[in-house]
Amino acid sequence: MSRHTVEARKGAGYKLEAGQTFKVINTHGHQVVDFWAISTEDPTEFMSMVHTRSTLTKLVPQVGDILYSNVRAPIVRFVEDTSPGVHDTVVAPCDLPRYHLIGVEGFHDSCSNNFMTVMGQYTIGEYRQAPESFNLFMNIPWTEDGKLSFEPTVSKPGDYVVFEAIRPVLMVVSSCPQDILPINSGNPVEFDVEISG
Amino acid sequence: MSRHTVEARKGAGYKLEAGQTFKVINTHGHQVVDFWAISTEDPTEFMSMVHTRSTLTKLVPQVGDILYSNVRAPIVRFVEDTSPGVHDTVVAPCDLPRYHLIGVEGFHDSCSNNFMTVMGQYTIGEYRQAPESFNLFMNIPWTEDGKLSFEPTVSKPGDYVVFEAIRPVLMVVSSCPQDILPINSGNPVEFDVEISG
């Protein structure tokens, strides 16, 4: 087992073999973690939220569910969740245009930029931009008439989720640097991951 | 004004200049139409459901809303809707892997394949696969706890939606060939489009 801390506002990538598990720990409780899984055998194949929703007929995957790739193949299994299960698949990972739209001038860290930085480090594939992310601990409630809102997490310090790699994958995670909307309670922080032996 | 019929189970593309409008008519009432808009100035920029949901804070765009691209720029305006407003942004355009998952053997028409065929005809950009589509007239209700289901349309014959091009775009539409799930009432048919002068 190896344990790693992912710095506040930054991203990281970890290569896993099939059968290894990846635990994402919300160490301080209020942090959103954007999460992607990329096939290392075919880097154009990635865990896809829109295909996962279609196959599961759910807005949000739960423990026991398989997550599917952009060619609708099983890629990751959701095996454990000690949080209240409030995660998001319907909003995009933050990016510089998003920050500019909400008033930021100049540079701001973003989950999309963190994804691209990690992909550059591993050079296992070419992405023009980050695919849709599985936004762990992110609280985006929907109403009966389809309104969405950006709310603080409901997870507690130490809550974690665990995913099993069904195939060799690069797990990419980002400490969401959103400090304008309340989703990280205004204070993006570090979090930890653990990878099974 | 020009009017065109899109054949059952097939796709078509139409280049519009900024300010032109694109009417999609559910001629027979029960047909789902998968819809994309691609910038003709930069073919890597496309109308993106995940970015549109995030910006509108809505699961489904409505009349008066702007639809946003994958770089969060306005690309299309939703200007009229005579249907009950039941459309979908959360499930993926059908593709061959989808049909194989639900029991089809061999080839089956799909909205994703129709998109790729149209893009091949216009050769304005290179897509590995169809982006998320705006699924017009598609009835994918969600429950309070996030369950989705695939239901028949609730639109009437002749119901239509109108979009205005904010910039030069290729409008791509597909008559969804889904004949296994009930979304097209088991009978995919032709529909019509009208483009303003």
Interface residues (C-beta under 8 A of the other chain):
Chain A: T44 S48 M49 V50 H51 R53 S54 T55 T57 K58 L59 V60 N70 V71 R72 A73 V90 V91 A92 D95 P97 R98 L101 R128 Q129 E132 W142 E144 G146 K147 L148 S149 F150
Chain B: T44 S48 M49 V50 H51 R53 S54 T55 T57 K58 L59 V60 N70 V71 R72 A73 V90 V91 A92 D95 P97 R98 L101 R128 Q129 E132 W142 E144 G146 K147 L148 S149 F150
